[in-house]
Amino acid sequence: MSSILQNHFDENNLIDCVQRFFSKHHVGKLLAKCNGMKEKGISPVSLLRYKLSNIFVGRSMYMQQRTGSFKEDFSKNTFYRFLNSAKTNWLRFTSLLAADIVNNDIRDLTNQERKNVFIIDDSLFNRTSCKKTELGSKVFDHTDMHFKKGFRMLTLSWSDGNTLIPVNSCLLASAKDTNIIGPVKDFDHRTLAGKRRKLAQTKAPEAMMTLLDTALSTGLNADYVLFDSWFSNPAQITAIHSKCMDVIAMIKKSSRIKYSYYGEQLNIKEIYSRNKKRRGRSKYLLSVDGMVGKENPIPAKIVCVRNKANRKDWLAFICTDTTLSEKEIIRIYGKRWQIEVFFKTCKSMLNLIGECHSLSYDALTAHVAIVFTRYTLLAMEQRQNEDQRTLGELFFFLVDEMADITFSRSLGILMNAFMASLQEILKLSDEQLAAFTADFEARLPEYLRTALHSKAVAA
């Protein structure tokens, strides 16, 4: 009987993974700080826990209700009211959660000399139809250079080079009214709903600063801010530097963006053409110092490297920390790739795009925040357990285990109750009970024996 309990010990840990995460990081209190409080009935944290863990079950709420496997104490209307609430500040919630995890958990696991970074990037949040989706727009997709229906999911994340934690995000609609396909609802601009929609129609460089300010206000900080050429404007670089953070970014090869170089205002192509390049197997082709910004220029280092995708082409990076070596600038900027893996994981495994079909902008914002929380949970499980598996492997492991838990646990409960009754009524000794258990298990079909001794079979 004790062996059966031992076999289910790991399963109990797995099924309580979400609960431990919520308790350790005080998710309920964080949600309450962001106006996620109940008006009556079911606690919002229960609804959040259900939505977060639903991805591992493999069935939507609709299919659970159709198949009779929905066992929660709330109705679908309660669940949808929670998602559609315009009062919950999801932008601040994910920022507070990220700050709690980074400051209380990850920093203790990280060498103080390691450079931590903020990473900013956007990804397409596509919708098949936007005629009825609030603020649904035609947005430009940088991947295939075409306009598509949906939103641009502008995302701020934090990384120490090992673990990436999503901090906050904003589903950006088009800043042009002519590109907005869906309905535009009118809210008081003093309310949270009004501010959320105003931010959605803000240009990406300005929205980026709002995301950064929100993260900094929660006590989260980093040494560098990384982003690609789409956000690399002198105004943004100087604005971030004024917040006591340095910038490492890819430079846009535009003739309109000028840098001060030996008293002249030159674009990056002119700076590149005027200087002699390094030959051989050097990590970089060119490194020069200059000034960036118009009103309050700041010193910066520009580093040019070969484009690995096209050896005849070159890429340029700018860094406001002139004390860094060229190799260190290139190495730190390489951490930006983590956010691309994050986008891929959210879309491929955590059901970022296909799960939520709501037409409300508030519900879409809530859905994105909950998907980010799912990723954070997986990332912390991987980090704390020193798991060498990828996040994708860890996700599928959780899904497979969750599929087996219901049957295995039920069988274990029946066996425990049966053995306890035998020992109580027939007054069997431990030796007799062990002999009876062995004989009973030997008569079971193989798949039942496998379920009872899954750990032994796996070994």
Contacts in CASP RR format, 6 or more apart in sequence:
PFRMAT RR
TARGET T0000
AUTHOR 0000-0000-0000
METHOD contacts of the structure
MODEL  1
MSSILQNHFDENNLIDCVQRFFSKHHVGKLLAKCNGMKEKGISPVSLLRY
KLSNIFVGRSMYMQQRTGSFKEDFSKNTFYRFLNSAKTNWLRFTSLLAAD
IVNNDIRDLTNQERKNVFIIDDSLFNRTSCKKTELGSKVFDHTDMHFKKG
FRMLTLSWSDGNTLIPVNSCLLASAKDTNIIGPVKDFDHRTLAGKRRKLA
QTKAPEAMMTLLDTALSTGLNADYVLFDSWFSNPAQITAIHSKCMDVIAM
IKKSSRIKYSYYGEQLNIKEIYSRNKKRRGRSKYLLSVDGMVGKENPIPA
KIVCVRNKANRKDWLAFICTDTTLSEKEIIRIYGKRWQIEVFFKTCKSML
NLIGECHSLSYDALTAHVAIVFTRYTLLAMEQRQNEDQRTLGELFFFLVD
EMADITFSRSLGILMNAFMASLQEILKLSDEQLAAFTADFEARLPEYLRT
ALHSKAVAA
1 415 0 8 1.000
1 416 0 8 1.000
1 419 0 8 1.000
1 420 0 8 1.000
1 433 0 8 1.000
1 437 0 8 1.000
3 453 0 8 1.000
4 412 0 8 1.000
4 415 0 8 1.000
4 416 0 8 1.000
4 452 0 8 1.000
5 416 0 8 1.000
6 455 0 8 1.000
7 408 0 8 1.000
7 452 0 8 1.000
7 453 0 8 1.000
7 454 0 8 1.000
7 455 0 8 1.000
7 456 0 8 1.000
8 408 0 8 1.000
8 409 0 8 1.000
8 412 0 8 1.000
10 455 0 8 1.000
11 401 0 8 1.000
11 404 0 8 1.000
11 405 0 8 1.000
11 408 0 8 1.000
11 409 0 8 1.000
14 398 0 8 1.000
14 401 0 8 1.000
14 402 0 8 1.000
14 405 0 8 1.000
15 402 0 8 1.000
15 405 0 8 1.000
15 409 0 8 1.000
17 377 0 8 1.000
17 381 0 8 1.000
17 398 0 8 1.000
18 49 0 8 1.000
18 52 0 8 1.000
18 53 0 8 1.000
18 377 0 8 1.000
19 49 0 8 1.000
21 27 0 8 1.000
21 377 0 8 1.000
21 380 0 8 1.000
22 28 0 8 1.000
22 45 0 8 1.000
22 49 0 8 1.000
25 97 0 8 1.000
25 100 0 8 1.000
25 101 0 8 1.000
26 100 0 8 1.000
27 45 0 8 1.000
27 48 0 8 1.000
27 97 0 8 1.000
28 44 0 8 1.000
28 45 0 8 1.000
28 48 0 8 1.000
30 93 0 8 1.000
30 96 0 8 1.000
30 97 0 8 1.000
30 100 0 8 1.000
31 37 0 8 1.000
31 44 0 8 1.000
31 45 0 8 1.000
31 48 0 8 1.000
31 88 0 8 1.000
31 93 0 8 1.000
33 92 0 8 1.000
33 93 0 8 1.000
33 96 0 8 1.000
34 88 0 8 1.000
34 89 0 8 1.000
34 90 0 8 1.000
34 92 0 8 1.000
34 93 0 8 1.000
34 96 0 8 1.000
35 87 0 8 1.000
35 88 0 8 1.000
35 89 0 8 1.000
35 192 0 8 1.000
36 44 0 8 1.000
36 85 0 8 1.000
36 87 0 8 1.000
36 88 0 8 1.000
37 44 0 8 1.000
38 44 0 8 1.000
41 78 0 8 1.000
42 73 0 8 1.000
42 74 0 8 1.000
42 78 0 8 1.000
44 82 0 8 1.000
44 88 0 8 1.000
46 72 0 8 1.000
46 73 0 8 1.000
46 74 0 8 1.000
47 74 0 8 1.000
47 78 0 8 1.000
47 79 0 8 1.000
47 82 0 8 1.000
48 82 0 8 1.000
48 370 0 8 1.000
48 373 0 8 1.000
50 72 0 8 1.000
50 79 0 8 1.000
51 79 0 8 1.000
51 83 0 8 1.000
51 370 0 8 1.000
52 370 0 8 1.000
52 373 0 8 1.000
52 374 0 8 1.000
52 377 0 8 1.000
54 60 0 8 1.000
54 61 0 8 1.000
55 350 0 8 1.000
55 351 0 8 1.000
55 355 0 8 1.000
55 374 0 8 1.000
56 398 0 8 1.000
56 399 0 8 1.000
56 402 0 8 1.000
57 64 0 8 1.000
57 402 0 8 1.000
58 399 0 8 1.000
59 67 0 8 1.000
59 69 0 8 1.000
60 355 0 8 1.000
61 70 0 8 1.000
61 76 0 8 1.000
61 79 0 8 1.000
62 76 0 8 1.000
64 70 0 8 1.000
65 76 0 8 1.000
80 358 0 8 1.000
80 363 0 8 1.000
82 366 0 8 1.000
83 356 0 8 1.000
83 358 0 8 1.000
83 360 0 8 1.000
83 362 0 8 1.000
83 363 0 8 1.000
83 366 0 8 1.000
83 367 0 8 1.000
84 358 0 8 1.000
84 360 0 8 1.000
84 362 0 8 1.000
84 363 0 8 1.000
84 366 0 8 1.000
85 362 0 8 1.000
85 366 0 8 1.000
86 187 0 8 1.000
86 191 0 8 1.000
86 192 0 8 1.000
86 193 0 8 1.000
86 196 0 8 1.000
86 362 0 8 1.000
87 192 0 8 1.000
87 193 0 8 1.000
88 362 0 8 1.000
88 366 0 8 1.000
89 192 0 8 1.000
90 365 0 8 1.000
90 366 0 8 1.000
90 368 0 8 1.000
90 369 0 8 1.000
91 168 0 8 1.000
91 169 0 8 1.000
91 170 0 8 1.000
91 196 0 8 1.000
91 211 0 8 1.000
91 214 0 8 1.000
91 365 0 8 1.000
91 369 0 8 1.000
92 168 0 8 1.000
92 214 0 8 1.000
92 218 0 8 1.000
93 369 0 8 1.000
94 166 0 8 1.000
94 167 0 8 1.000
94 168 0 8 1.000
94 169 0 8 1.000
94 369 0 8 1.000
94 372 0 8 1.000
94 373 0 8 1.000
95 167 0 8 1.000
95 168 0 8 1.000
95 214 0 8 1.000
95 215 0 8 1.000
95 217 0 8 1.000
95 218 0 8 1.000
95 220 0 8 1.000
96 218 0 8 1.000
97 373 0 8 1.000
97 376 0 8 1.000
98 158 0 8 1.000
98 165 0 8 1.000
98 166 0 8 1.000
98 167 0 8 1.000
98 168 0 8 1.000
98 215 0 8 1.000
98 218 0 8 1.000
98 220 0 8 1.000
98 376 0 8 1.000
99 215 0 8 1.000
99 218 0 8 1.000
99 219 0 8 1.000
99 220 0 8 1.000
101 165 0 8 1.000
101 376 0 8 1.000
101 380 0 8 1.000
102 158 0 8 1.000
102 165 0 8 1.000
102 220 0 8 1.000
103 219 0 8 1.000
103 220 0 8 1.000
105 380 0 8 1.000
105 383 0 8 1.000
105 384 0 8 1.000
106 160 0 8 1.000
106 163 0 8 1.000
106 165 0 8 1.000
106 383 0 8 1.000
109 383 0 8 1.000
110 116 0 8 1.000
110 160 0 8 1.000
110 162 0 8 1.000
114 160 0 8 1.000
114 161 0 8 1.000
115 223 0 8 1.000
115 224 0 8 1.000
115 332 0 8 1.000
116 158 0 8 1.000
116 159 0 8 1.000
116 160 0 8 1.000
116 221 0 8 1.000
116 222 0 8 1.000
116 223 0 8 1.000
116 224 0 8 1.000
117 158 0 8 1.000
117 159 0 8 1.000
117 160 0 8 1.000
117 161 0 8 1.000
117 222 0 8 1.000
117 223 0 8 1.000
117 224 0 8 1.000
117 225 0 8 1.000
117 226 0 8 1.000
117 248 0 8 1.000
117 332 0 8 1.000
117 335 0 8 1.000
117 336 0 8 1.000
118 156 0 8 1.000
118 157 0 8 1.000
118 158 0 8 1.000
118 167 0 8 1.000
118 212 0 8 1.000
118 215 0 8 1.000
118 222 0 8 1.000
118 224 0 8 1.000
118 225 0 8 1.000
118 226 0 8 1.000
118 245 0 8 1.000
119 156 0 8 1.000
119 157 0 8 1.000
119 158 0 8 1.000
119 159 0 8 1.000
119 164 0 8 1.000
119 225 0 8 1.000
119 226 0 8 1.000
119 227 0 8 1.000
119 335 0 8 1.000
119 336 0 8 1.000
119 338 0 8 1.000
119 339 0 8 1.000
120 154 0 8 1.000
120 155 0 8 1.000
120 156 0 8 1.000
120 157 0 8 1.000
120 208 0 8 1.000
120 211 0 8 1.000
120 212 0 8 1.000
120 225 0 8 1.000
120 226 0 8 1.000
120 227 0 8 1.000
120 231 0 8 1.000
121 154 0 8 1.000
121 155 0 8 1.000
121 227 0 8 1.000
121 228 0 8 1.000
121 336 0 8 1.000
121 339 0 8 1.000
121 340 0 8 1.000
121 343 0 8 1.000
122 142 0 8 1.000
122 152 0 8 1.000
122 153 0 8 1.000
122 154 0 8 1.000
122 155 0 8 1.000
122 172 0 8 1.000
122 204 0 8 1.000
122 230 0 8 1.000
123 152 0 8 1.000
123 153 0 8 1.000
123 155 0 8 1.000
123 343 0 8 1.000
123 347 0 8 1.000
124 139 0 8 1.000
124 141 0 8 1.000
124 143 0 8 1.000
124 148 0 8 1.000
124 150 0 8 1.000
124 151 0 8 1.000
124 152 0 8 1.000
124 153 0 8 1.000
125 150 0 8 1.000
125 151 0 8 1.000
125 152 0 8 1.000
125 153 0 8 1.000
125 171 0 8 1.000
125 352 0 8 1.000
125 353 0 8 1.000
125 364 0 8 1.000
125 368 0 8 1.000
126 148 0 8 1.000
126 149 0 8 1.000
126 150 0 8 1.000
126 353 0 8 1.000
127 133 0 8 1.000
127 136 0 8 1.000
127 149 0 8 1.000
127 150 0 8 1.000
127 151 0 8 1.000
128 149 0 8 1.000
129 149 0 8 1.000
130 136 0 8 1.000
130 137 0 8 1.000
130 149 0 8 1.000
130 150 0 8 1.000
130 181 0 8 1.000
130 182 0 8 1.000
131 181 0 8 1.000
131 182 0 8 1.000
132 182 0 8 1.000
132 183 0 8 1.000
132 359 0 8 1.000
133 150 0 8 1.000
133 181 0 8 1.000
133 182 0 8 1.000
133 359 0 8 1.000
133 361 0 8 1.000
133 364 0 8 1.000
134 182 0 8 1.000
134 183 0 8 1.000
134 184 0 8 1.000
134 185 0 8 1.000
134 359 0 8 1.000
134 360 0 8 1.000
134 361 0 8 1.000
135 151 0 8 1.000
135 171 0 8 1.000
135 173 0 8 1.000
135 180 0 8 1.000
135 182 0 8 1.000
135 183 0 8 1.000
135 184 0 8 1.000
135 197 0 8 1.000
135 200 0 8 1.000
135 201 0 8 1.000
135 361 0 8 1.000
136 149 0 8 1.000
136 150 0 8 1.000
136 151 0 8 1.000
136 173 0 8 1.000
136 180 0 8 1.000
136 181 0 8 1.000
136 182 0 8 1.000
137 149 0 8 1.000
137 150 0 8 1.000
137 151 0 8 1.000
137 173 0 8 1.000
137 174 0 8 1.000
137 179 0 8 1.000
137 180 0 8 1.000
137 181 0 8 1.000
137 182 0 8 1.000
138 147 0 8 1.000
138 148 0 8 1.000
138 149 0 8 1.000
138 150 0 8 1.000
138 174 0 8 1.000
138 179 0 8 1.000
138 181 0 8 1.000
139 147 0 8 1.000
139 148 0 8 1.000
139 149 0 8 1.000
139 150 0 8 1.000
139 151 0 8 1.000
139 152 0 8 1.000
139 172 0 8 1.000
139 173 0 8 1.000
139 174 0 8 1.000
139 179 0 8 1.000
140 146 0 8 1.000
140 147 0 8 1.000
140 148 0 8 1.000
140 152 0 8 1.000
141 147 0 8 1.000
141 148 0 8 1.000
142 230 0 8 1.000
147 179 0 8 1.000
149 181 0 8 1.000
151 171 0 8 1.000
151 172 0 8 1.000
151 173 0 8 1.000
151 200 0 8 1.000
151 364 0 8 1.000
152 171 0 8 1.000
152 172 0 8 1.000
152 204 0 8 1.000
153 169 0 8 1.000
153 170 0 8 1.000
153 171 0 8 1.000
153 172 0 8 1.000
153 368 0 8 1.000
154 169 0 8 1.000
154 170 0 8 1.000
154 171 0 8 1.000
154 172 0 8 1.000
154 204 0 8 1.000
154 207 0 8 1.000
154 208 0 8 1.000
154 211 0 8 1.000
155 166 0 8 1.000
155 168 0 8 1.000
155 169 0 8 1.000
155 339 0 8 1.000
155 342 0 8 1.000
155 343 0 8 1.000
156 166 0 8 1.000
156 167 0 8 1.000
156 168 0 8 1.000
156 169 0 8 1.000
156 208 0 8 1.000
156 211 0 8 1.000
156 212 0 8 1.000
156 215 0 8 1.000
157 164 0 8 1.000
157 165 0 8 1.000
157 166 0 8 1.000
157 167 0 8 1.000
157 338 0 8 1.000
157 339 0 8 1.000
157 342 0 8 1.000
158 164 0 8 1.000
158 165 0 8 1.000
158 167 0 8 1.000
158 215 0 8 1.000
158 220 0 8 1.000
158 222 0 8 1.000
159 165 0 8 1.000
159 335 0 8 1.000
159 338 0 8 1.000
159 339 0 8 1.000
161 335 0 8 1.000
161 338 0 8 1.000
162 383 0 8 1.000
163 379 0 8 1.000
163 380 0 8 1.000
163 382 0 8 1.000
163 383 0 8 1.000
164 338 0 8 1.000
164 339 0 8 1.000
164 341 0 8 1.000
164 342 0 8 1.000
164 379 0 8 1.000
165 376 0 8 1.000
165 379 0 8 1.000
166 342 0 8 1.000
166 372 0 8 1.000
166 375 0 8 1.000
166 376 0 8 1.000
167 211 0 8 1.000
167 215 0 8 1.000
167 220 0 8 1.000
168 211 0 8 1.000
168 214 0 8 1.000
168 215 0 8 1.000
169 211 0 8 1.000
169 368 0 8 1.000
169 369 0 8 1.000
169 372 0 8 1.000
170 199 0 8 1.000
170 200 0 8 1.000
170 207 0 8 1.000
170 210 0 8 1.000
170 211 0 8 1.000
171 200 0 8 1.000
171 361 0 8 1.000
171 364 0 8 1.000
171 365 0 8 1.000
171 368 0 8 1.000
172 200 0 8 1.000
172 201 0 8 1.000
172 202 0 8 1.000
172 204 0 8 1.000
172 207 0 8 1.000
173 180 0 8 1.000
173 200 0 8 1.000
173 201 0 8 1.000
174 180 0 8 1.000
174 201 0 8 1.000
175 201 0 8 1.000
175 202 0 8 1.000
175 203 0 8 1.000
177 184 0 8 1.000
184 197 0 8 1.000
185 197 0 8 1.000
185 361 0 8 1.000
187 193 0 8 1.000
187 194 0 8 1.000
187 197 0 8 1.000
188 194 0 8 1.000
189 195 0 8 1.000
189 198 0 8 1.000
193 362 0 8 1.000
196 361 0 8 1.000
196 362 0 8 1.000
196 365 0 8 1.000
197 361 0 8 1.000
199 207 0 8 1.000
199 210 0 8 1.000
200 361 0 8 1.000
202 210 0 8 1.000
204 230 0 8 1.000
204 231 0 8 1.000
205 231 0 8 1.000
205 233 0 8 1.000
205 235 0 8 1.000
205 236 0 8 1.000
208 227 0 8 1.000
208 231 0 8 1.000
208 236 0 8 1.000
209 236 0 8 1.000
209 239 0 8 1.000
209 240 0 8 1.000
212 225 0 8 1.000
212 240 0 8 1.000
212 243 0 8 1.000
216 243 0 8 1.000
221 245 0 8 1.000
222 245 0 8 1.000
223 245 0 8 1.000
223 246 0 8 1.000
224 245 0 8 1.000
224 246 0 8 1.000
224 247 0 8 1.000
224 248 0 8 1.000
224 321 0 8 1.000
224 332 0 8 1.000
225 240 0 8 1.000
225 245 0 8 1.000
225 246 0 8 1.000
225 247 0 8 1.000
225 248 0 8 1.000
225 249 0 8 1.000
226 247 0 8 1.000
226 248 0 8 1.000
226 249 0 8 1.000
226 332 0 8 1.000
226 333 0 8 1.000
226 334 0 8 1.000
226 335 0 8 1.000
226 336 0 8 1.000
227 247 0 8 1.000
227 249 0 8 1.000
227 250 0 8 1.000
227 336 0 8 1.000
228 249 0 8 1.000
228 250 0 8 1.000
228 336 0 8 1.000
229 249 0 8 1.000
229 250 0 8 1.000
229 251 0 8 1.000
229 252 0 8 1.000
229 253 0 8 1.000
230 252 0 8 1.000
231 249 0 8 1.000
232 249 0 8 1.000
232 250 0 8 1.000
232 251 0 8 1.000
232 252 0 8 1.000
232 318 0 8 1.000
233 252 0 8 1.000
233 257 0 8 1.000
234 257 0 8 1.000
234 259 0 8 1.000
234 292 0 8 1.000
234 293 0 8 1.000
234 294 0 8 1.000
235 293 0 8 1.000
237 247 0 8 1.000
237 249 0 8 1.000
237 292 0 8 1.000
237 293 0 8 1.000
237 298 0 8 1.000
237 300 0 8 1.000
237 318 0 8 1.000
237 320 0 8 1.000
238 292 0 8 1.000
238 293 0 8 1.000
238 295 0 8 1.000
238 296 0 8 1.000
238 297 0 8 1.000
238 298 0 8 1.000
240 247 0 8 1.000
241 247 0 8 1.000
241 298 0 8 1.000
241 320 0 8 1.000
246 319 0 8 1.000
246 320 0 8 1.000
246 321 0 8 1.000
247 318 0 8 1.000
247 319 0 8 1.000
247 320 0 8 1.000
248 317 0 8 1.000
248 318 0 8 1.000
248 319 0 8 1.000
248 320 0 8 1.000
248 321 0 8 1.000
248 329 0 8 1.000
248 332 0 8 1.000
248 333 0 8 1.000
249 317 0 8 1.000
249 318 0 8 1.000
249 333 0 8 1.000
250 315 0 8 1.000
250 316 0 8 1.000
250 317 0 8 1.000
250 318 0 8 1.000
250 333 0 8 1.000
251 257 0 8 1.000
251 268 0 8 1.000
251 302 0 8 1.000
251 316 0 8 1.000
251 317 0 8 1.000
251 318 0 8 1.000
252 268 0 8 1.000
253 267 0 8 1.000
253 268 0 8 1.000
253 269 0 8 1.000
253 316 0 8 1.000
254 267 0 8 1.000
254 268 0 8 1.000
255 267 0 8 1.000
255 269 0 8 1.000
256 267 0 8 1.000
257 267 0 8 1.000
257 268 0 8 1.000
258 265 0 8 1.000
258 266 0 8 1.000
258 267 0 8 1.000
259 265 0 8 1.000
259 266 0 8 1.000
259 267 0 8 1.000
259 268 0 8 1.000
259 271 0 8 1.000
259 290 0 8 1.000
259 291 0 8 1.000
259 292 0 8 1.000
259 300 0 8 1.000
259 302 0 8 1.000
260 290 0 8 1.000
260 291 0 8 1.000
260 292 0 8 1.000
260 293 0 8 1.000
260 297 0 8 1.000
261 271 0 8 1.000
261 288 0 8 1.000
261 290 0 8 1.000
261 291 0 8 1.000
266 274 0 8 1.000
268 302 0 8 1.000
268 316 0 8 1.000
271 288 0 8 1.000
271 302 0 8 1.000
272 286 0 8 1.000
272 304 0 8 1.000
272 314 0 8 1.000
272 316 0 8 1.000
275 286 0 8 1.000
275 288 0 8 1.000
277 285 0 8 1.000
277 286 0 8 1.000
277 304 0 8 1.000
278 284 0 8 1.000
278 285 0 8 1.000
278 286 0 8 1.000
283 305 0 8 1.000
283 326 0 8 1.000
283 327 0 8 1.000
283 330 0 8 1.000
284 303 0 8 1.000
284 304 0 8 1.000
284 305 0 8 1.000
284 326 0 8 1.000
284 327 0 8 1.000
284 330 0 8 1.000
285 304 0 8 1.000
285 305 0 8 1.000
285 306 0 8 1.000
285 314 0 8 1.000
286 302 0 8 1.000
286 303 0 8 1.000
286 304 0 8 1.000
287 301 0 8 1.000
287 302 0 8 1.000
287 303 0 8 1.000
287 304 0 8 1.000
287 326 0 8 1.000
288 301 0 8 1.000
288 302 0 8 1.000
289 299 0 8 1.000
289 300 0 8 1.000
289 301 0 8 1.000
289 302 0 8 1.000
289 322 0 8 1.000
290 299 0 8 1.000
290 300 0 8 1.000
290 301 0 8 1.000
290 302 0 8 1.000
291 297 0 8 1.000
291 298 0 8 1.000
291 299 0 8 1.000
291 300 0 8 1.000
292 298 0 8 1.000
292 300 0 8 1.000
292 318 0 8 1.000
292 320 0 8 1.000
298 320 0 8 1.000
299 320 0 8 1.000
299 322 0 8 1.000
300 318 0 8 1.000
300 319 0 8 1.000
300 320 0 8 1.000
300 322 0 8 1.000
301 318 0 8 1.000
301 319 0 8 1.000
301 321 0 8 1.000
301 322 0 8 1.000
301 324 0 8 1.000
301 326 0 8 1.000
301 329 0 8 1.000
302 316 0 8 1.000
302 317 0 8 1.000
302 318 0 8 1.000
303 316 0 8 1.000
303 317 0 8 1.000
303 318 0 8 1.000
303 319 0 8 1.000
303 326 0 8 1.000
303 329 0 8 1.000
303 330 0 8 1.000
304 314 0 8 1.000
304 315 0 8 1.000
304 316 0 8 1.000
304 317 0 8 1.000
305 314 0 8 1.000
305 315 0 8 1.000
305 316 0 8 1.000
305 317 0 8 1.000
305 330 0 8 1.000
306 313 0 8 1.000
306 314 0 8 1.000
306 315 0 8 1.000
307 313 0 8 1.000
307 314 0 8 1.000
307 315 0 8 1.000
317 329 0 8 1.000
317 330 0 8 1.000
317 333 0 8 1.000
319 329 0 8 1.000
324 332 0 8 1.000
341 391 0 8 1.000
342 375 0 8 1.000
345 375 0 8 1.000
345 391 0 8 1.000
345 392 0 8 1.000
345 395 0 8 1.000
346 352 0 8 1.000
346 371 0 8 1.000
346 372 0 8 1.000
346 375 0 8 1.000
347 353 0 8 1.000
349 391 0 8 1.000
349 392 0 8 1.000
349 395 0 8 1.000
349 396 0 8 1.000
350 371 0 8 1.000
350 374 0 8 1.000
350 375 0 8 1.000
350 395 0 8 1.000
351 371 0 8 1.000
352 368 0 8 1.000
352 371 0 8 1.000
355 367 0 8 1.000
355 371 0 8 1.000
356 363 0 8 1.000
356 364 0 8 1.000
356 367 0 8 1.000
358 364 0 8 1.000
358 367 0 8 1.000
375 391 0 8 1.000
378 391 0 8 1.000
378 394 0 8 1.000
378 395 0 8 1.000
378 398 0 8 1.000
379 391 0 8 1.000
381 387 0 8 1.000
381 394 0 8 1.000
382 389 0 8 1.000
382 391 0 8 1.000
382 394 0 8 1.000
387 394 0 8 1.000
389 397 0 8 1.000
404 451 0 8 1.000
404 454 0 8 1.000
407 451 0 8 1.000
408 451 0 8 1.000
408 452 0 8 1.000
408 454 0 8 1.000
411 448 0 8 1.000
411 451 0 8 1.000
411 452 0 8 1.000
412 452 0 8 1.000
415 452 0 8 1.000
419 433 0 8 1.000
419 437 0 8 1.000
422 428 0 8 1.000
422 433 0 8 1.000
422 436 0 8 1.000
423 433 0 8 1.000
428 436 0 8 1.000
441 449 0 8 1.000
441 452 0 8 1.000
444 452 0 8 1.000
450 457 0 8 1.000
END
